[in-house]
Amino acid sequence: MQKALGEIEKLSIAEQDAIAERILTELTADQTWNALFAKTTDEQWQKMAARVDEQVREGKTMPLEEFLAKHQA
């Protein structure tokens, strides 16, 4: 962390502010996801798992490697 901060301090104030904003945005998003996951009930998880199983049986999914190959930038 100290090494990263040292490198960031070498940047312009505008670049430092941009990096800080990205970090804060990520932290906020993580907190939001954590709160949502914490509120998810066992019944909701079971319903989601059943839906995924149904989609797999119906052939509505694809292997992760295929998906990633199609969506690489």
Beta strands, then each sheet from edge to edge (+ up, - down):
end
